[in-house]
Amino acid sequence: MQNVRSPFFIAVAKPDAWFTYYYWLDDEKAPDFARTVDIHRKPGYDPVELFLDPAITLPPLTVGWKLFKRKLGFRALLDVIPLDASLVRGSHGRSNDWDEHGPLVMSRQANLFESDRMKSVDVFGLLLRHLTGA
């Protein structure tokens, strides 16, 4: 029986892509939170938050001025995030296609490893054997 909370399908992005949450067609109609770092109102992770809007001519001065106004008690929206999803390279949270770039587990106790490769679900058993000596 399928869990009622599980999805009917899972979408996986290509290695050089990500699914944007931008649901508007005109950037002029984008919600206020889209240009800010606002993890509570955005539907999911927004990697564009890692960039400053390249249209801002003097980013340190612009950000500093907005923070200064906040320090004085004014309500200032720190809207310095671009709405250009093409700035993001790669795919956040996607499983790796290359084994050599995957996670690494190391231990001085080589006898705990059953093979050179393991599934992520087997890590718990490995840690348990490591801690209990079993």
A tleap script that builds the chain and sets N, CA, C and O, in Angstrom:
source leaprc.protein.ff14SB
mol = sequence {
  NMET GLN ASN VAL ARG SER PRO PHE PHE ILE
  ALA VAL ALA LYS PRO ASP ALA TRP PHE THR
  TYR TYR TYR TRP LEU ASP ASP GLU LYS ALA
  PRO ASP PHE ALA ARG THR VAL ASP ILE HIE
  ARG LYS PRO GLY TYR ASP PRO VAL GLU LEU
  PHE LEU ASP PRO ALA ILE THR LEU PRO PRO
  LEU THR VAL GLY TRP LYS LEU PHE LYS ARG
  LYS LEU GLY PHE ARG ALA LEU LEU ASP VAL
  ILE PRO LEU ASP ALA SER LEU VAL ARG GLY
  SER HIE GLY ARG SER ASN ASP TRP ASP GLU
  HIE GLY PRO LEU VAL MET SER ARG GLN ALA
  ASN LEU PHE GLU SER ASP ARG MET LYS SER
  VAL ASP VAL PHE GLY LEU LEU LEU ARG HIE
  LEU THR GLY CALA
}
set mol.1.N position { 0.848 -1.181 0.000 }
set mol.1.CA position { 0.000 0.000 0.000 }
set mol.1.C position { 0.891 1.241 0.000 }
set mol.1.O position { 1.861 1.325 0.753 }
set mol.2.N position { 0.551 2.184 -0.840 }
set mol.2.CA position { 1.344 3.414 -0.937 }
set mol.2.C position { 1.030 4.328 0.238 }
set mol.2.O position { -0.122 4.452 0.655 }
set mol.3.N position { 2.055 4.955 0.758 }
set mol.3.CA position { 1.876 5.931 1.819 }
set mol.3.C position { 1.071 7.101 1.268 }
set mol.3.O position { 1.373 7.595 0.181 }
set mol.4.N position { 0.063 7.547 1.987 }
set mol.4.CA position { -0.789 8.625 1.489 }
set mol.4.C position { -0.047 9.954 1.392 }
set mol.4.O position { -0.517 10.867 0.714 }
set mol.5.N position { 1.093 10.082 2.049 }
set mol.5.CA position { 1.847 11.327 1.992 }
set mol.5.C position { 2.959 11.293 0.951 }
set mol.5.O position { 3.634 12.301 0.743 }
set mol.6.N position { 3.161 10.165 0.301 }
set mol.6.CA position { 4.233 10.085 -0.684 }
set mol.6.C position { 3.734 10.599 -2.033 }
set mol.6.O position { 2.547 10.491 -2.338 }
set mol.7.N position { 4.628 11.153 -2.834 }
set mol.7.CA position { 4.206 11.701 -4.124 }
set mol.7.C position { 3.939 10.605 -5.147 }
set mol.7.O position { 4.418 9.479 -5.010 }
set mol.8.N position { 3.182 10.942 -6.152 }
set mol.8.CA position { 2.900 10.003 -7.226 }
set mol.8.C position { 4.046 9.959 -8.219 }
set mol.8.O position { 4.219 8.966 -8.924 }
set mol.9.N position { 4.826 11.021 -8.281 }
set mol.9.CA position { 6.000 11.039 -9.153 }
set mol.9.C position { 7.069 11.901 -8.507 }
set mol.9.O position { 6.785 12.745 -7.657 }
set mol.10.N position { 8.288 11.674 -8.924 }
set mol.10.CA position { 9.415 12.460 -8.430 }
set mol.10.C position { 10.130 13.044 -9.643 }
set mol.10.O position { 10.497 12.309 -10.560 }
set mol.11.N position { 10.325 14.333 -9.654 }
set mol.11.CA position { 11.022 15.000 -10.754 }
set mol.11.C position { 12.477 15.203 -10.354 }
set mol.11.O position { 12.763 15.726 -9.278 }
set mol.12.N position { 13.387 14.792 -11.212 }
set mol.12.CA position { 14.815 14.955 -10.963 }
set mol.12.C position { 15.383 15.827 -12.074 }
set mol.12.O position { 15.225 15.520 -13.256 }
set mol.13.N position { 16.041 16.911 -11.694 }
set mol.13.CA position { 16.597 17.841 -12.676 }
set mol.13.C position { 17.820 17.237 -13.346 }
set mol.13.O position { 18.468 16.344 -12.801 }
set mol.14.N position { 18.122 17.734 -14.527 }
set mol.14.CA position { 19.353 17.349 -15.205 }
set mol.14.C position { 20.520 17.850 -14.362 }
set mol.14.O position { 20.339 18.762 -13.556 }
set mol.15.N position { 21.724 17.273 -14.528 }
set mol.15.CA position { 22.858 17.678 -13.681 }
set mol.15.C position { 23.193 19.168 -13.740 }
set mol.15.O position { 23.717 19.717 -12.771 }
set mol.16.N position { 22.903 19.822 -14.848 }
set mol.16.CA position { 23.247 21.242 -14.981 }
set mol.16.C position { 22.013 22.143 -14.881 }
set mol.16.O position { 22.009 23.247 -15.426 }
set mol.17.N position { 20.975 21.685 -14.196 }
set mol.17.CA position { 19.729 22.453 -14.116 }
set mol.17.C position { 19.115 22.352 -12.725 }
set mol.17.O position { 19.517 21.521 -11.911 }
set mol.18.N position { 18.154 23.194 -12.474 }
set mol.18.CA position { 17.397 23.134 -11.232 }
set mol.18.C position { 15.989 23.638 -11.512 }
set mol.18.O position { 15.769 24.368 -12.479 }
set mol.19.N position { 15.045 23.258 -10.680 }
set mol.19.CA position { 13.664 23.670 -10.841 }
set mol.19.C position { 13.446 24.964 -10.065 }
set mol.19.O position { 13.528 24.987 -8.837 }
set mol.20.N position { 13.172 26.017 -10.781 }
set mol.20.CA position { 12.905 27.288 -10.127 }
set mol.20.C position { 11.469 27.328 -9.640 }
set mol.20.O position { 10.597 26.660 -10.195 }
set mol.21.N position { 11.227 28.111 -8.603 }
set mol.21.CA position { 9.874 28.254 -8.083 }
set mol.21.C position { 9.174 29.465 -8.701 }
set mol.21.O position { 8.036 29.761 -8.337 }
set mol.22.N position { 9.817 30.159 -9.610 }
set mol.22.CA position { 9.234 31.393 -10.172 }
set mol.22.C position { 7.924 31.076 -10.876 }
set mol.22.O position { 7.925 30.477 -11.952 }
set mol.23.N position { 6.839 31.462 -10.296 }
set mol.23.CA position { 5.521 31.171 -10.840 }
set mol.23.C position { 4.913 32.378 -11.550 }
set mol.23.O position { 3.770 32.303 -12.002 }
set mol.24.N position { 5.641 33.482 -11.661 }
set mol.24.CA position { 5.153 34.669 -12.345 }
set mol.24.C position { 5.831 34.758 -13.713 }
set mol.24.O position { 6.936 34.252 -13.911 }
set mol.25.N position { 5.153 35.403 -14.634 }
set mol.25.CA position { 5.682 35.545 -15.982 }
set mol.25.C position { 6.335 36.903 -16.195 }
set mol.25.O position { 7.158 37.055 -17.098 }
set mol.26.N position { 5.986 37.881 -15.389 }
set mol.26.CA position { 6.522 39.232 -15.510 }
set mol.26.C position { 7.254 39.578 -14.216 }
set mol.26.O position { 6.651 39.561 -13.143 }
set mol.27.N position { 8.551 39.892 -14.305 }
set mol.27.CA position { 9.333 40.201 -13.096 }
set mol.27.C position { 8.805 41.414 -12.340 }
set mol.27.O position { 9.035 41.544 -11.137 }
set mol.28.N position { 8.102 42.297 -13.032 }
set mol.28.CA position { 7.504 43.457 -12.355 }
set mol.28.C position { 6.405 43.021 -11.382 }
set mol.28.O position { 6.077 43.747 -10.444 }
set mol.29.N position { 5.845 41.846 -11.606 }
set mol.29.CA position { 4.771 41.342 -10.752 }
set mol.29.C position { 5.271 40.302 -9.743 }
set mol.29.O position { 4.473 39.641 -9.079 }
set mol.30.N position { 6.579 40.165 -9.636 }
set mol.30.CA position { 7.153 39.207 -8.680 }
set mol.30.C position { 6.847 39.657 -7.254 }
set mol.30.O position { 6.838 40.858 -6.985 }
set mol.31.N position { 6.598 38.728 -6.337 }
set mol.31.CA position { 6.331 39.111 -4.940 }
set mol.31.C position { 7.576 39.717 -4.294 }
set mol.31.O position { 8.699 39.464 -4.730 }
set mol.32.N position { 7.362 40.520 -3.250 }
set mol.32.CA position { 8.478 41.184 -2.565 }
set mol.32.C position { 9.554 40.207 -2.119 }
set mol.32.O position { 10.745 40.496 -2.227 }
set mol.33.N position { 9.134 39.043 -1.615 }
set mol.33.CA position { 10.109 38.110 -1.063 }
set mol.33.C position { 11.034 37.518 -2.114 }
set mol.33.O position { 12.080 36.977 -1.756 }
set mol.34.N position { 10.694 37.597 -3.386 }
set mol.34.CA position { 11.507 36.987 -4.436 }
set mol.34.C position { 12.891 37.632 -4.525 }
set mol.34.O position { 13.867 36.954 -4.845 }
set mol.35.N position { 12.985 38.933 -4.246 }
set mol.35.CA position { 14.264 39.648 -4.344 }
set mol.35.C position { 14.997 39.736 -3.007 }
set mol.35.O position { 15.981 40.465 -2.881 }
set mol.36.N position { 14.521 38.996 -2.013 }
set mol.36.CA position { 15.145 39.033 -0.692 }
set mol.36.C position { 15.541 37.631 -0.248 }
set mol.36.O position { 15.119 36.637 -0.838 }
set mol.37.N position { 16.349 37.568 0.790 }
set mol.37.CA position { 16.660 36.286 1.428 }
set mol.37.C position { 15.550 36.074 2.456 }
set mol.37.O position { 15.570 36.662 3.537 }
set mol.38.N position { 14.599 35.241 2.108 }
set mol.38.CA position { 13.428 35.046 2.963 }
set mol.38.C position { 13.026 33.576 2.918 }
set mol.38.O position { 12.154 33.184 2.142 }
set mol.39.N position { 13.664 32.774 3.750 }
set mol.39.CA position { 13.459 31.329 3.704 }
set mol.39.C position { 12.080 30.913 4.210 }
set mol.39.O position { 11.658 29.779 3.983 }
set mol.40.N position { 11.384 31.801 4.882 }
set mol.40.CA position { 10.098 31.417 5.458 }
set mol.40.C position { 8.932 31.620 4.498 }
set mol.40.O position { 7.891 30.981 4.656 }
set mol.41.N position { 9.083 32.488 3.516 }
set mol.41.CA position { 7.975 32.730 2.594 }
set mol.41.C position { 8.203 32.102 1.219 }
set mol.41.O position { 7.264 31.994 0.430 }
set mol.42.N position { 9.413 31.694 0.929 }
set mol.42.CA position { 9.687 31.096 -0.376 }
set mol.42.C position { 9.340 29.610 -0.355 }
set mol.42.O position { 9.612 28.914 0.623 }
set mol.43.N position { 8.743 29.137 -1.430 }
set mol.43.CA position { 8.409 27.704 -1.494 }
set mol.43.C position { 9.626 26.872 -1.880 }
set mol.43.O position { 9.822 26.570 -3.057 }
set mol.44.N position { 10.424 26.510 -0.925 }
set mol.44.CA position { 11.612 25.711 -1.199 }
set mol.44.C position { 12.881 26.536 -1.163 }
set mol.44.O position { 12.866 27.724 -0.842 }
set mol.45.N position { 13.973 25.884 -1.499 }
set mol.45.CA position { 15.300 26.507 -1.483 }
set mol.45.C position { 15.480 27.350 -2.737 }
set mol.45.O position { 15.094 26.931 -3.828 }
set mol.46.N position { 16.059 28.527 -2.588 }
set mol.46.CA position { 16.305 29.421 -3.712 }
set mol.46.C position { 17.803 29.698 -3.822 }
set mol.46.O position { 18.313 30.571 -3.119 }
set mol.47.N position { 18.520 28.977 -4.686 }
set mol.47.CA position { 19.962 29.194 -4.793 }
set mol.47.C position { 20.345 30.551 -5.381 }
set mol.47.O position { 21.509 30.943 -5.306 }
set mol.48.N position { 19.396 31.271 -5.960 }
set mol.48.CA position { 19.698 32.611 -6.483 }
set mol.48.C position { 19.991 33.564 -5.324 }
set mol.48.O position { 20.581 34.624 -5.535 }
set mol.49.N position { 19.588 33.202 -4.101 }
set mol.49.CA position { 19.893 34.024 -2.930 }
set mol.49.C position { 21.401 34.157 -2.690 }
set mol.49.O position { 21.834 35.026 -1.933 }
set mol.50.N position { 22.185 33.315 -3.319 }
set mol.50.CA position { 23.639 33.366 -3.154 }
set mol.50.C position { 24.277 34.471 -3.994 }
set mol.50.O position { 25.483 34.697 -3.903 }
set mol.51.N position { 23.480 35.158 -4.808 }
set mol.51.CA position { 23.999 36.188 -5.707 }
set mol.51.C position { 23.407 37.545 -5.376 }
set mol.51.O position { 22.279 37.653 -4.897 }
set mol.52.N position { 24.202 38.587 -5.644 }
set mol.52.CA position { 23.681 39.949 -5.592 }
set mol.52.C position { 23.259 40.331 -7.002 }
set mol.52.O position { 23.850 39.875 -7.980 }
set mol.53.N position { 22.248 41.159 -7.100 }
set mol.53.CA position { 21.739 41.582 -8.398 }
set mol.53.C position { 22.845 42.297 -9.180 }
set mol.53.O position { 23.347 43.324 -8.724 }
set mol.54.N position { 23.235 41.772 -10.355 }
set mol.54.CA position { 24.293 42.416 -11.135 }
set mol.54.C position { 23.883 43.783 -11.667 }
set mol.54.O position { 24.743 44.540 -12.117 }
set mol.55.N position { 22.605 44.121 -11.630 }
set mol.55.CA position { 22.149 45.435 -12.076 }
set mol.55.C position { 22.465 46.527 -11.049 }
set mol.55.O position { 22.415 47.712 -11.379 }
set mol.56.N position { 22.788 46.148 -9.820 }
set mol.56.CA position { 23.150 47.129 -8.782 }
set mol.56.C position { 24.559 47.614 -9.077 }
set mol.56.O position { 25.496 46.816 -9.121 }
set mol.57.N position { 24.718 48.921 -9.279 }
set mol.57.CA position { 26.026 49.456 -9.683 }
set mol.57.C position { 27.056 49.434 -8.555 }
set mol.57.O position { 28.215 49.096 -8.796 }
set mol.58.N position { 26.670 49.777 -7.353 }
set mol.58.CA position { 27.596 49.761 -6.213 }
set mol.58.C position { 27.013 48.881 -5.107 }
set mol.58.O position { 26.436 49.394 -4.149 }
set mol.59.N position { 27.160 47.559 -5.232 }
set mol.59.CA position { 26.530 46.655 -4.252 }
set mol.59.C position { 26.889 46.936 -2.794 }
set mol.59.O position { 25.986 46.968 -1.957 }
set mol.60.N position { 28.180 47.144 -2.442 }
set mol.60.CA position { 28.468 47.387 -1.017 }
set mol.60.C position { 27.776 48.644 -0.487 }
set mol.60.O position { 27.297 48.665 0.647 }
set mol.61.N position { 27.727 49.683 -1.311 }
set mol.61.CA position { 27.087 50.923 -0.888 }
set mol.61.C position { 25.569 50.734 -0.770 }
set mol.61.O position { 24.955 51.213 0.183 }
set mol.62.N position { 24.980 50.049 -1.720 }
set mol.62.CA position { 23.535 49.803 -1.701 }
set mol.62.C position { 23.136 48.973 -0.489 }
set mol.62.O position { 22.200 49.330 0.226 }
set mol.63.N position { 23.839 47.871 -0.255 }
set mol.63.CA position { 23.536 47.009 0.892 }
set mol.63.C position { 23.798 47.758 2.190 }
set mol.63.O position { 22.997 47.691 3.122 }
set mol.64.N position { 24.915 48.469 2.253 }
set mol.64.CA position { 25.244 49.247 3.456 }
set mol.64.C position { 24.192 50.294 3.777 }
set mol.64.O position { 23.825 50.468 4.939 }
set mol.65.N position { 23.701 50.993 2.758 }
set mol.65.CA position { 22.674 52.017 2.963 }
set mol.65.C position { 21.378 51.405 3.498 }
set mol.65.O position { 20.757 51.947 4.413 }
set mol.66.N position { 20.979 50.272 2.919 }
set mol.66.CA position { 19.758 49.612 3.378 }
set mol.66.C position { 19.912 49.127 4.818 }
set mol.66.O position { 18.982 49.251 5.615 }
set mol.67.N position { 21.074 48.578 5.156 }
set mol.67.CA position { 21.307 48.126 6.532 }
set mol.67.C position { 21.371 49.303 7.500 }
set mol.67.O position { 20.915 49.194 8.638 }
set mol.68.N position { 21.933 50.425 7.055 }
set mol.68.CA position { 22.004 51.629 7.890 }
set mol.68.C position { 20.594 52.136 8.200 }
set mol.68.O position { 20.309 52.509 9.338 }
set mol.69.N position { 19.713 52.150 7.197 }
set mol.69.CA position { 18.338 52.586 7.419 }
set mol.69.C position { 17.641 51.671 8.429 }
set mol.69.O position { 16.877 52.138 9.273 }
set mol.70.N position { 17.908 50.374 8.337 }
set mol.70.CA position { 17.331 49.433 9.307 }
set mol.70.C position { 17.844 49.719 10.712 }
set mol.70.O position { 17.095 49.665 11.687 }
set mol.71.N position { 19.143 50.026 10.796 }
set mol.71.CA position { 19.756 50.308 12.098 }
set mol.71.C position { 19.117 51.534 12.738 }
set mol.71.O position { 19.004 51.618 13.961 }
set mol.72.N position { 18.697 52.490 11.896 }
set mol.72.CA position { 18.036 53.700 12.400 }
set mol.72.C position { 16.576 53.449 12.782 }
set mol.72.O position { 15.919 54.328 13.341 }
set mol.73.N position { 16.071 52.257 12.480 }
set mol.73.CA position { 14.706 51.932 12.856 }
set mol.73.C position { 13.720 51.987 11.704 }
set mol.73.O position { 12.538 51.698 11.891 }
set mol.74.N position { 14.182 52.355 10.512 }
set mol.74.CA position { 13.287 52.385 9.367 }
set mol.74.C position { 13.075 50.973 8.830 }
set mol.74.O position { 13.931 50.102 8.980 }
set mol.75.N position { 11.942 50.766 8.215 }
set mol.75.CA position { 11.675 49.483 7.573 }
set mol.75.C position { 12.245 49.571 6.164 }
set mol.75.O position { 11.747 50.330 5.333 }
set mol.76.N position { 13.273 48.806 5.902 }
set mol.76.CA position { 13.908 48.823 4.587 }
set mol.76.C position { 13.986 47.400 4.067 }
set mol.76.O position { 14.552 46.516 4.711 }
set mol.77.N position { 13.415 47.195 2.909 }
set mol.77.CA position { 13.439 45.882 2.287 }
set mol.77.C position { 14.818 45.661 1.671 }
set mol.77.O position { 15.259 46.444 0.829 }
set mol.78.N position { 15.484 44.614 2.082 }
set mol.78.CA position { 16.815 44.303 1.570 }
set mol.78.C position { 16.658 43.508 0.266 }
set mol.78.O position { 16.954 42.315 0.200 }
set mol.79.N position { 16.188 44.206 -0.752 }
set mol.79.CA position { 15.873 43.581 -2.033 }
set mol.79.C position { 17.066 43.696 -2.991 }
set mol.79.O position { 17.098 44.558 -3.869 }
set mol.80.N position { 18.022 42.823 -2.801 }
set mol.80.CA position { 19.254 42.857 -3.594 }
set mol.80.C position { 19.509 41.549 -4.350 }
set mol.80.O position { 20.583 41.361 -4.922 }
set mol.81.N position { 18.531 40.655 -4.351 }
set mol.81.CA position { 18.658 39.358 -5.009 }
set mol.81.C position { 18.134 39.479 -6.442 }
set mol.81.O position { 17.065 40.052 -6.651 }
set mol.82.N position { 18.855 38.955 -7.425 }
set mol.82.CA position { 18.356 39.023 -8.801 }
set mol.82.C position { 17.237 38.009 -9.042 }
set mol.82.O position { 17.025 37.090 -8.251 }
set mol.83.N position { 16.546 38.196 -10.130 }
set mol.83.CA position { 15.521 37.237 -10.546 }
set mol.83.C position { 15.976 36.534 -11.820 }
set mol.83.O position { 15.183 36.302 -12.732 }
set mol.84.N position { 17.250 36.202 -11.869 }
set mol.84.CA position { 17.830 35.554 -13.050 }
set mol.84.C position { 18.273 34.144 -12.668 }
set mol.84.O position { 19.365 33.950 -12.135 }
set mol.85.N position { 17.419 33.169 -12.946 }
set mol.85.CA position { 17.707 31.783 -12.573 }
set mol.85.C position { 18.899 31.217 -13.326 }
set mol.85.O position { 19.463 30.208 -12.906 }
set mol.86.N position { 19.295 31.841 -14.429 }
set mol.86.CA position { 20.431 31.324 -15.206 }
set mol.86.C position { 21.770 31.553 -14.500 }
set mol.86.O position { 22.783 30.999 -14.927 }
set mol.87.N position { 21.799 32.349 -13.441 }
set mol.87.CA position { 23.033 32.549 -12.681 }
set mol.87.C position { 23.460 31.285 -11.940 }
set mol.87.O position { 24.643 31.086 -11.664 }
set mol.88.N position { 22.497 30.443 -11.625 }
set mol.88.CA position { 22.767 29.224 -10.860 }
set mol.88.C position { 23.312 28.161 -11.803 }
set mol.88.O position { 22.723 27.878 -12.846 }
set mol.89.N position { 24.430 27.583 -11.429 }
set mol.89.CA position { 25.024 26.491 -12.203 }
set mol.89.C position { 24.888 25.214 -11.392 }
set mol.89.O position { 25.151 25.212 -10.189 }
set mol.90.N position { 24.491 24.155 -12.023 }
set mol.90.CA position { 24.369 22.890 -11.317 }
set mol.90.C position { 22.973 22.686 -10.784 }
set mol.90.O position { 22.046 23.425 -11.119 }
set mol.91.N position { 22.835 21.676 -9.952 }
set mol.91.CA position { 21.538 21.308 -9.424 }
set mol.91.C position { 21.681 21.040 -7.943 }
set mol.91.O position { 22.431 20.151 -7.540 }
set mol.92.N position { 20.977 21.792 -7.136 }
set mol.92.CA position { 21.086 21.657 -5.690 }
set mol.92.C position { 20.307 20.440 -5.208 }
set mol.92.O position { 19.106 20.327 -5.450 }
set mol.93.N position { 20.992 19.539 -4.533 }
set mol.93.CA position { 20.323 18.401 -3.930 }
set mol.93.C position { 20.143 17.202 -4.839 }
set mol.93.O position { 19.544 16.208 -4.429 }
set mol.94.N position { 20.645 17.267 -6.057 }
set mol.94.CA position { 20.481 16.154 -6.998 }
set mol.94.C position { 21.494 15.064 -6.668 }
set mol.94.O position { 22.632 15.356 -6.298 }
set mol.95.N position { 21.082 13.831 -6.802 }
set mol.95.CA position { 22.003 12.719 -6.599 }
set mol.95.C position { 23.080 12.760 -7.668 }
set mol.95.O position { 22.836 13.166 -8.804 }
set mol.96.N position { 24.255 12.339 -7.291 }
set mol.96.CA position { 25.398 12.376 -8.197 }
set mol.96.C position { 25.381 11.219 -9.189 }
set mol.96.O position { 24.998 10.103 -8.838 }
set mol.97.N position { 25.789 11.477 -10.406 }
set mol.97.CA position { 25.896 10.434 -11.416 }
set mol.97.C position { 27.286 9.809 -11.449 }
set mol.97.O position { 27.491 8.777 -12.088 }
set mol.98.N position { 28.236 10.430 -10.763 }
set mol.98.CA position { 29.621 9.977 -10.815 }
set mol.98.C position { 30.037 9.460 -9.442 }
set mol.98.O position { 30.004 10.191 -8.453 }
set mol.99.N position { 30.425 8.205 -9.398 }
set mol.99.CA position { 30.827 7.598 -8.124 }
set mol.99.C position { 31.991 8.331 -7.476 }
set mol.99.O position { 32.042 8.457 -6.253 }
set mol.100.N position { 32.929 8.816 -8.288 }
set mol.100.CA position { 34.105 9.479 -7.721 }
set mol.100.C position { 33.769 10.811 -7.051 }
set mol.100.O position { 34.598 11.353 -6.322 }
set mol.101.N position { 32.576 11.344 -7.284 }
set mol.101.CA position { 32.155 12.584 -6.637 }
set mol.101.C position { 31.134 12.327 -5.533 }
set mol.101.O position { 30.541 13.268 -5.006 }
set mol.102.N position { 30.933 11.107 -5.194 }
set mol.102.CA position { 29.932 10.753 -4.185 }
set mol.102.C position { 30.455 10.936 -2.772 }
set mol.102.O position { 31.586 11.385 -2.581 }
set mol.103.N position { 29.648 10.593 -1.785 }
set mol.103.CA position { 30.068 10.707 -0.388 }
set mol.103.C position { 31.185 9.720 -0.063 }
set mol.103.O position { 31.374 8.716 -0.751 }
set mol.104.N position { 31.910 10.027 0.988 }
set mol.104.CA position { 33.067 9.232 1.376 }
set mol.104.C position { 32.937 8.838 2.838 }
set mol.104.O position { 32.599 9.664 3.686 }
set mol.105.N position { 33.206 7.577 3.124 }
set mol.105.CA position { 33.231 7.081 4.501 }
set mol.105.C position { 34.614 6.509 4.739 }
set mol.105.O position { 35.093 5.688 3.956 }
set mol.106.N position { 35.264 6.942 5.824 }
set mol.106.CA position { 36.613 6.457 6.127 }
set mol.106.C position { 36.658 5.909 7.549 }
set mol.106.O position { 35.979 6.405 8.448 }
set mol.107.N position { 37.466 4.886 7.727 }
set mol.107.CA position { 37.656 4.308 9.056 }
set mol.107.C position { 39.016 3.614 9.069 }
set mol.107.O position { 39.498 3.146 8.038 }
set mol.108.N position { 39.615 3.557 10.235 }
set mol.108.CA position { 40.870 2.812 10.380 }
set mol.108.C position { 40.608 1.318 10.475 }
set mol.108.O position { 41.530 0.506 10.394 }
set mol.109.N position { 39.338 0.965 10.649 }
set mol.109.CA position { 38.963 -0.446 10.794 }
set mol.109.C position { 38.408 -0.949 9.456 }
set mol.109.O position { 37.195 -0.974 9.247 }
set mol.110.N position { 39.301 -1.345 8.566 }
set mol.110.CA position { 38.905 -1.782 7.224 }
set mol.110.C position { 38.012 -3.016 7.252 }
set mol.110.O position { 37.250 -3.244 6.313 }
set mol.111.N position { 38.092 -3.804 8.297 }
set mol.111.CA position { 37.279 -5.022 8.381 }
set mol.111.C position { 35.778 -4.728 8.515 }
set mol.111.O position { 34.961 -5.630 8.330 }
set mol.112.N position { 35.411 -3.496 8.829 }
set mol.112.CA position { 34.000 -3.136 8.956 }
set mol.112.C position { 33.310 -2.991 7.603 }
set mol.112.O position { 32.085 -3.070 7.508 }
set mol.113.N position { 34.108 -2.778 6.563 }
set mol.113.CA position { 33.537 -2.569 5.236 }
set mol.113.C position { 33.362 -3.909 4.533 }
set mol.113.O position { 34.279 -4.728 4.478 }
set mol.114.N position { 32.178 -4.107 4.005 }
set mol.114.CA position { 31.892 -5.352 3.302 }
set mol.114.C position { 32.369 -5.302 1.854 }
set mol.114.O position { 32.628 -6.345 1.255 }
set mol.115.N position { 32.487 -4.099 1.283 }
set mol.115.CA position { 32.977 -3.929 -0.086 }
set mol.115.C position { 33.500 -2.507 -0.254 }
set mol.115.O position { 33.446 -1.698 0.673 }
set mol.116.N position { 34.009 -2.214 -1.455 }
set mol.116.CA position { 34.519 -0.868 -1.729 }
set mol.116.C position { 33.398 0.153 -1.895 }
set mol.116.O position { 33.617 1.351 -1.711 }
set mol.117.N position { 32.229 -0.303 -2.232 }
set mol.117.CA position { 31.086 0.582 -2.454 }
set mol.117.C position { 29.949 0.160 -1.527 }
set mol.117.O position { 29.785 -1.018 -1.211 }
set mol.118.N position { 29.172 1.150 -1.102 }
set mol.118.CA position { 28.037 0.832 -0.248 }
set mol.118.C position { 26.890 1.790 -0.541 }
set mol.118.O position { 27.099 2.895 -1.043 }
set mol.119.N position { 25.699 1.359 -0.225 }
set mol.119.CA position { 24.523 2.193 -0.378 }
set mol.119.C position { 24.385 3.072 0.854 }
set mol.119.O position { 24.877 2.741 1.933 }
set mol.120.N position { 23.709 4.194 0.672 }
set mol.120.CA position { 23.544 5.115 1.798 }
set mol.120.C position { 22.771 4.473 2.952 }
set mol.120.O position { 22.990 4.823 4.112 }
set mol.121.N position { 21.879 3.546 2.649 }
set mol.121.CA position { 21.111 2.889 3.712 }
set mol.121.C position { 21.966 1.943 4.542 }
set mol.121.O position { 21.538 1.509 5.611 }
set mol.122.N position { 23.177 1.612 4.068 }
set mol.122.CA position { 24.060 0.709 4.803 }
set mol.122.C position { 24.985 1.446 5.764 }
set mol.122.O position { 25.707 0.812 6.534 }
set mol.123.N position { 24.972 2.783 5.729 }
set mol.123.CA position { 25.874 3.565 6.590 }
set mol.123.C position { 25.522 3.368 8.061 }
set mol.123.O position { 26.417 3.286 8.902 }
set mol.124.N position { 24.235 3.289 8.381 }
set mol.124.CA position { 23.839 3.090 9.779 }
set mol.124.C position { 24.456 1.818 10.354 }
set mol.124.O position { 25.006 1.830 11.455 }
set mol.125.N position { 24.360 0.721 9.601 }
set mol.125.CA position { 24.933 -0.540 10.063 }
set mol.125.C position { 26.431 -0.447 10.245 }
set mol.125.O position { 26.976 -0.999 11.201 }
set mol.126.N position { 27.111 0.248 9.335 }
set mol.126.CA position { 28.553 0.438 9.438 }
set mol.126.C position { 28.901 1.200 10.711 }
set mol.126.O position { 29.811 0.815 11.444 }
set mol.127.N position { 28.172 2.279 10.968 }
set mol.127.CA position { 28.426 3.081 12.189 }
set mol.127.C position { 28.140 2.268 13.447 }
set mol.127.O position { 28.868 2.363 14.436 }
set mol.128.N position { 27.088 1.479 13.404 }
set mol.128.CA position { 26.749 0.626 14.554 }
set mol.128.C position { 27.856 -0.396 14.818 }
set mol.128.O position { 28.245 -0.609 15.966 }
set mol.129.N position { 28.361 -1.023 13.761 }
set mol.129.CA position { 29.456 -1.981 13.926 }
set mol.129.C position { 30.713 -1.275 14.441 }
set mol.129.O position { 31.452 -1.831 15.252 }
set mol.130.N position { 30.943 -0.090 13.982 }
set mol.130.CA position { 32.124 0.683 14.402 }
set mol.130.C position { 32.041 1.022 15.891 }
set mol.130.O position { 33.032 0.924 16.615 }
set mol.131.N position { 30.853 1.420 16.339 }
set mol.131.CA position { 30.702 1.843 17.731 }
set mol.131.C position { 30.610 0.690 18.714 }
set mol.131.O position { 31.090 0.788 19.843 }
set mol.132.N position { 29.994 -0.398 18.287 }
set mol.132.CA position { 29.793 -1.522 19.198 }
set mol.132.C position { 30.868 -2.587 19.092 }
set mol.132.O position { 30.987 -3.452 19.959 }
set mol.133.N position { 31.649 -2.520 18.026 }
set mol.133.CA position { 32.695 -3.526 17.837 }
set mol.133.C position { 32.147 -4.866 17.376 }
set mol.133.O position { 32.859 -5.870 17.400 }
set mol.134.N position { 30.895 -4.890 16.960 }
set mol.134.CA position { 30.273 -6.152 16.533 }
set mol.134.C position { 30.613 -6.492 15.106 }
set mol.134.O position { 30.170 -7.520 14.594 }
savepdb mol mol.pdb
quit
